[in-house]
Amino acid sequence: MDFKNTVIIFTSNLGTSDISKAVGLGFTSGQDTASNYERMKNKVNDELKKHFRPEFLNRIDDIIVFHQLTQDEIIKMVDLMIARVETQLKNKDMALELTDRAKSLLAKRGFDPVLGARPLRRTIQREIEDTLSEKILFGEIQPGQIIITDVEGWDGVSDDHDKAKFVFRGEAKPNRVPDAPPVDLAAPAASEVQDAPVTETE
């Protein structure tokens, strides 16, 4: 086996058992994020030294400890995953639109301090896709509608969102805006204007 021109990447979850205690259960920002990252980085490096011999660690070119995902980054992931759902709905002549509060709730329920964004895919499937499938099956949402997804029972900020629920309503899709203004059939054609006789006046 030839390892020339090869980059070998090792991944490890050492220290993750204490990450949730160190960074808390919510999203942080600013100075708190920086201090949490430094504590997490030190903890991970300590665990590496406990589990691996110095001879092995010295052969590693670099050790990277990833930052905890921010809420904005999680919401961007929500947008990407929801875009896949929108593609499926287009085949049924439907569109999907989530309010900012709905995106924030998906981000909170789909994020775990230790697991990161891994539960997000399951959260979207459970909270959005499964519910939409039932409503389409029972005719509560019809083709030709935009499905507006919002949240009830949550202020959009607090971590107390256990009783919050997603709500869906179908609205008629707006008529398509024409690409060009309609042609006035009563107006003379360009050729007729060019061929029209020119009269001179004194």
C-alpha positions as CSV (number, residue, x, y, z in Angstrom):
1,M,0.0,0.0,0.0
2,D,1.4,3.4,-1.1
3,F,0.7,6.4,1.1
4,K,2.5,9.0,-1.1
5,N,0.6,12.2,-1.6
6,T,-2.0,10.9,0.9
7,V,-3.8,12.9,3.6
8,I,-5.0,10.7,6.5
9,I,-7.8,12.2,8.6
10,F,-8.7,10.7,12.0
11,T,-11.9,11.7,13.8
12,S,-12.6,11.1,17.5
13,N,-15.4,11.8,20.0
14,L,-13.0,11.9,22.9
15,G,-14.2,14.4,25.5
16,T,-17.7,14.8,24.1
17,S,-19.3,13.3,27.2
18,D,-18.3,16.5,29.1
19,I,-19.0,19.0,26.2
20,S,-22.7,19.3,27.1
21,K,-21.8,20.2,30.6
22,A,-19.2,22.7,29.5
23,V,-21.2,24.6,26.8
24,G,-24.7,24.3,28.2
25,L,-27.8,23.3,26.4
26,G,-28.6,26.5,24.4
27,F,-26.9,28.5,21.7
28,T,-24.3,31.0,22.8
29,S,-22.6,33.9,21.0
30,G,-19.8,36.4,21.3
31,Q,-17.5,36.2,24.3
32,D,-19.3,33.2,25.8
33,T,-18.8,31.2,22.5
34,A,-15.0,31.9,22.5
35,S,-14.6,30.9,26.2
36,N,-16.7,27.8,25.7
37,Y,-14.5,26.8,22.7
38,E,-11.3,27.2,24.6
39,R,-12.6,25.1,27.5
40,M,-13.8,22.4,25.1
41,K,-10.5,22.5,23.2
42,N,-8.5,22.0,26.4
43,K,-10.8,19.2,27.5
44,V,-10.4,17.4,24.2
45,N,-6.6,17.8,24.2
46,D,-6.5,16.4,27.7
47,E,-8.5,13.4,26.8
48,L,-6.3,12.8,23.7
49,K,-3.2,12.7,26.0
50,K,-4.9,10.3,28.3
51,H,-5.8,7.8,25.6
52,F,-2.9,8.0,23.1
53,R,0.8,7.7,23.6
54,P,3.0,10.8,23.0
55,E,4.8,8.9,20.2
56,F,1.6,8.7,18.3
57,L,0.4,12.2,18.9
58,N,3.8,13.6,17.8
59,R,3.4,12.0,14.4
60,I,0.1,13.9,13.8
61,D,0.7,17.1,11.9
62,D,-2.3,19.0,13.3
63,I,-5.2,18.5,15.7
64,I,-8.3,20.4,14.9
65,V,-11.2,20.9,17.4
66,F,-14.3,22.1,15.6
67,H,-16.3,25.0,16.9
68,Q,-19.8,24.3,18.2
69,L,-22.4,25.1,15.5
70,T,-24.2,28.4,15.9
71,Q,-27.9,28.9,15.6
72,D,-27.4,30.8,12.2
73,E,-25.4,27.8,10.9
74,I,-28.1,25.4,12.0
75,I,-30.8,27.5,10.3
76,K,-28.8,27.5,7.1
77,M,-28.9,23.7,7.3
78,V,-32.6,23.8,7.9
79,D,-33.0,25.8,4.7
80,L,-30.9,23.2,2.7
81,M,-33.0,20.3,4.0
82,I,-36.3,22.1,3.5
83,A,-35.3,22.8,-0.1
84,R,-35.3,19.0,-0.7
85,V,-38.9,18.8,0.7
86,E,-39.9,21.8,-1.6
87,T,-38.5,19.9,-4.6
88,Q,-40.7,16.9,-3.8
89,L,-43.8,19.2,-3.3
90,K,-43.2,20.8,-6.7
91,N,-44.2,17.5,-8.4
92,K,-47.6,17.9,-6.7
93,D,-47.9,21.6,-7.7
94,M,-47.3,22.8,-4.2
95,A,-44.9,25.1,-2.5
96,L,-43.6,25.3,1.1
97,E,-42.8,28.4,3.1
98,L,-41.5,28.4,6.7
99,T,-41.7,31.4,9.0
100,D,-38.5,32.5,10.8
101,R,-40.1,31.1,14.0
102,A,-40.6,27.7,12.4
103,K,-37.0,27.6,11.3
104,S,-35.8,28.5,14.7
105,L,-37.9,25.8,16.4
106,L,-36.5,23.2,14.0
107,A,-33.0,24.4,14.7
108,K,-33.5,24.1,18.5
109,R,-35.2,20.7,18.4
110,G,-32.7,19.4,15.8
111,F,-29.6,20.4,17.6
112,D,-27.8,18.6,20.4
113,P,-24.6,19.9,22.2
114,V,-22.9,16.5,21.8
115,L,-24.4,15.1,18.6
116,G,-24.4,18.5,16.8
117,A,-26.9,18.7,13.9
118,R,-27.2,14.9,13.4
119,P,-30.8,14.8,14.8
120,L,-31.9,17.6,12.4
121,R,-32.8,15.3,9.5
122,R,-35.0,13.2,11.8
123,T,-36.6,16.3,13.3
124,I,-37.6,17.7,9.9
125,Q,-39.0,14.3,8.8
126,R,-41.0,13.9,12.0
127,E,-42.2,17.5,12.5
128,I,-42.7,18.6,8.8
129,E,-42.6,15.8,6.3
130,D,-44.8,13.2,8.2
131,T,-47.4,15.9,9.1
132,L,-47.5,17.2,5.5
133,S,-48.0,13.7,4.2
134,E,-51.0,13.2,6.4
135,K,-52.6,16.5,5.5
136,I,-52.1,15.8,1.8
137,L,-53.5,12.3,2.2
138,F,-56.7,13.6,3.9
139,G,-57.1,16.4,1.5
140,E,-56.5,19.2,4.0
141,I,-53.9,20.7,1.6
142,Q,-54.6,20.8,-2.1
143,P,-52.4,21.1,-5.2
144,G,-51.9,24.7,-6.3
145,Q,-51.3,25.9,-2.8
146,I,-48.5,27.4,-0.8
147,I,-48.1,25.6,2.5
148,I,-47.3,28.2,5.2
149,T,-45.7,26.6,8.2
150,D,-45.7,28.5,11.5
151,V,-45.5,27.7,15.2
152,E,-48.0,28.0,18.1
153,G,-47.3,28.1,21.8
154,W,-43.8,29.5,21.6
155,D,-42.3,33.0,21.7
156,G,-39.6,32.1,19.2
157,V,-36.7,32.8,21.7
158,S,-37.0,30.9,24.9
159,D,-35.7,27.3,25.4
160,D,-39.1,26.3,26.8
161,H,-40.6,24.9,23.6
162,D,-41.9,21.5,24.7
163,K,-45.6,22.6,24.2
164,A,-44.9,24.3,20.9
165,K,-46.4,22.8,17.8
166,F,-46.1,23.4,14.1
167,V,-49.2,24.6,12.3
168,F,-49.8,24.4,8.5
169,R,-52.2,26.3,6.3
170,G,-52.6,26.3,2.6
171,E,-52.9,29.4,0.6
172,A,-53.6,29.8,-3.1
173,K,-50.5,30.3,-5.1
174,P,-50.3,33.7,-6.8
175,N,-50.9,33.9,-10.5
176,R,-47.6,33.7,-12.5
177,V,-46.3,37.1,-13.5
178,P,-45.9,37.2,-17.3
179,D,-42.4,37.5,-18.6
180,A,-43.4,40.2,-21.0
181,P,-46.3,42.6,-21.2
182,P,-49.3,41.4,-23.3
183,V,-49.4,42.3,-26.9
184,D,-52.0,44.9,-27.9
185,L,-53.7,43.3,-30.9
186,A,-55.3,46.6,-31.8
187,A,-52.0,48.4,-32.3
188,P,-50.5,48.4,-35.8
189,A,-47.7,46.1,-36.6
190,A,-44.1,47.4,-37.0
191,S,-44.1,46.6,-40.7
192,E,-47.3,48.6,-41.2
193,V,-45.8,51.6,-39.5
194,Q,-42.7,51.4,-41.7
195,D,-44.7,51.1,-44.9
196,A,-47.1,53.9,-44.0
197,P,-46.9,56.8,-46.4
198,V,-45.1,59.9,-45.1
199,T,-46.8,63.2,-45.7
200,E,-44.9,66.5,-45.7
201,T,-46.4,69.6,-44.2
202,E,-45.3,73.2,-44.8
